[in-house]
């Protein structure tokens, strides 16, 4: 029985890394020779109304450099060494619900009532989710990271940045759960 491992989408992680590059470039320009920002100042302002750099501009440049650097490093790390967001094996599910740099939450198959896919509303958008209905919801952190409670026993994991759709993920995990249950009832290895 082959485990099901769901990771973040490589394309989305690449675009995330690319999104941080302009912040790093602009911040580096402000902190060094200011070629780009001086060219923009000449285009946007008349020579007699030109703006000068103030200490707060340098502070904002450092903030943009740090934030952009974090985004680029995280995106490239996830692109090269993607972490498993959901992992299903013969014993149950491992879900990344405690945040970055923390261990995954393990939920055994006997604590899971049902698994499916759907969507949730978020500020006017519909986001795809994999939902898991639990017999023992106390196994899940009260404030899960990358997921939300949709009722007192059901958690919905946001699937918009996964390497496969929530529908496909739920089908693969359900098939593995059924195979695992049939092996356990037949007395075979879990």
VOGU-3710 file (C-alpha; in Angstrom, 3 decimals, decimal comma):
1> xxxxxxxxxx> 0,000/0,000/0,000  1,704/3,147/-1,263  1,351/6,263/0,965  -0,313/9,403/-0,400  1,855/12,495/0,005  0,469/15,929/-0,860  2,899/18,828/-1,192  2,624/22,467/-2,143  2,495/23,194/-5,864  5,953/23,799/-7,379
11> xxxxxxxxxx> 4,497/26,439/-9,725  2,953/28,380/-6,846  6,157/28,221/-4,822  8,123/29,489/-7,852  5,721/32,413/-8,306  5,950/33,158/-4,564  9,743/33,309/-4,812  9,462/35,571/-7,863  7,034/37,877/-6,040  9,689/38,704/-3,450
21> xxxxxxxxxx> 12,366/39,633/-6,014  11,072/43,183/-6,797  11,070/44,011/-3,075  14,664/42,827/-2,718  15,792/44,723/-5,852  14,061/47,970/-4,899  15,314/47,792/-1,302  18,873/47,067/-2,442  18,658/50,038/-4,819  17,501/52,406/-2,060
31> xxxxxxxxxx> 20,203/51,149/0,312  23,012/51,419/-2,262  23,386/53,628/-5,367  19,695/54,505/-5,968  19,876/54,203/-9,750  16,310/52,943/-10,168  14,751/55,219/-7,585  16,554/58,307/-8,918  15,325/57,493/-12,430  11,763/57,154/-11,086
41> xxxxxxxxxx> 12,089/60,458/-9,209  13,142/62,226/-12,425  10,113/60,810/-14,248  7,551/61,481/-11,508  8,627/64,886/-10,171  9,572/68,208/-11,758  13,202/69,187/-11,064  12,139/71,998/-8,714  9,770/69,678/-6,774  12,035/66,660/-6,439
51> xxxxxxxxxx> 11,746/64,570/-3,310  14,736/63,766/-1,145  15,320/60,543/0,758  14,547/60,649/4,441  15,566/58,237/7,224  12,127/56,588/7,089  12,786/55,663/3,428  15,894/53,777/4,496  13,952/52,078/7,303  11,258/50,994/4,825
61> xxxxxxxxxx> 13,971/49,754/2,468  15,359/47,514/5,235  11,846/46,224/5,981  11,270/45,471/2,282  14,673/43,777/2,027  13,996/41,515/5,003  10,384/40,713/3,988  11,290/40,154/0,334  14,263/38,002/1,344  12,089/35,849/3,587
71> xxxxxxxxxx> 9,532/35,363/0,798  12,245/34,466/-1,739  14,041/32,061/0,610  10,788/30,362/1,701  9,569/30,033/-1,902  12,887/28,553/-3,078  13,097/26,227/-0,059  9,599/24,894/-0,756  10,432/24,601/-4,457  13,596/22,556/-3,875
81> xxxxxxxxxx> 12,637/20,695/-0,684  8,832/20,700/-0,504  7,327/19,774/2,834  4,442/17,313/2,951  1,225/19,163/3,820  -0,868/15,984/4,076  0,480/12,462/4,300  -1,706/9,363/4,411  -0,326/5,912/5,159  -1,534/2,635/6,638
91> xxxxxxxxxx> -1,725/4,139/10,128  -3,672/7,328/9,385  -3,176/10,959/8,370  -0,331/13,327/9,154  -1,447/16,945/8,768  0,667/20,115/9,002  -1,592/22,064/11,334  0,778/23,427/13,989  2,650/25,922/11,819  6,099/26,073/10,302
101> xxxxxxxxxx> 9,002/24,348/12,051  6,582/22,310/14,185  5,792/18,603/13,889  2,791/17,344/11,962  -0,401/16,276/13,709  -1,032/12,530/13,453  -4,629/11,324/13,254  -5,189/7,525/13,218  -7,784/6,065/10,857  -10,028/4,999/13,764
111> xxxxxxxxxx> -10,373/8,680/14,773  -11,630/9,680/11,289  -15,317/9,470/10,413  -15,244/10,714/6,801  -13,069/12,545/4,259  -14,197/14,648/1,311  -13,593/17,772/-0,714  -15,506/20,984/-1,203  -15,035/24,719/-0,989  -15,358/27,437/1,629
121> xxxxxxxxxx> -16,149/31,127/1,267  -13,331/33,498/2,146  -13,914/37,229/1,622  -16,018/36,649/-1,477  -13,782/33,927/-2,959  -14,462/30,200/-3,014  -11,387/28,248/-1,875  -10,975/24,496/-2,431  -10,644/22,409/0,721  -10,113/18,854/1,844
131> xxxxxxxxxx> -12,353/18,259/4,833  -11,916/15,631/7,517  -14,755/14,736/9,901  -13,406/13,349/13,166  -14,642/11,120/15,929  -12,003/12,686/18,203  -11,589/16,376/17,309  -9,352/16,915/20,350  -6,483/15,437/18,301  -6,413/18,620/16,190
141> xxxxxxxxxx> -4,978/21,921/17,509  -7,768/24,360/18,484  -6,425/26,987/16,061  -5,048/24,997/13,121  -2,565/26,576/10,738  -3,613/26,428/7,057  -7,033/25,046/7,972  -10,239/26,009/9,728  -12,972/24,346/11,710  -16,234/24,263/9,753
151> xxxxxxxxxx> -18,166/22,640/12,599  -17,306/21,079/15,960  -16,060/17,819/14,376  -14,969/18,813/10,864  -11,781/20,546/9,830  -11,210/21,949/6,338  -7,634/22,122/5,019  -7,089/24,860/2,444  -5,955/23,166/-0,781  -5,450/26,094/-3,156
161> xxxxxxxxxx> -1,635/25,768/-3,189  -1,364/21,968/-3,335  0,231/19,896/-6,074  -3,140/18,266/-6,819  -6,784/19,220/-6,521  -8,739/18,696/-3,313  -11,066/16,313/-5,178  -8,193/14,112/-6,332  -6,554/14,255/-2,894  -9,773/13,151/-1,178
171> xxxxxxxxxx> -10,199/10,269/-3,656  -6,623/9,043/-3,162  -6,796/9,331/0,638  -10,200/7,630/0,788  -8,947/4,750/-1,381  -5,936/4,321/0,907  -8,174/4,426/4,003  -10,419/1,701/2,551  -7,400/-0,437/1,609  -5,933/0,040/5,094
181> xxxxxxxxxx> -9,238/-0,912/6,763  -9,609/-4,030/4,622  -6,061/-5,130/5,475  -6,719/-4,634/9,188  -9,999/-6,595/9,114  -8,327/-9,411/7,153  -5,658/-9,634/9,835  -2,919/-8,415/7,483  -0,278/-5,831/8,303  -1,412/-2,232/8,756
//
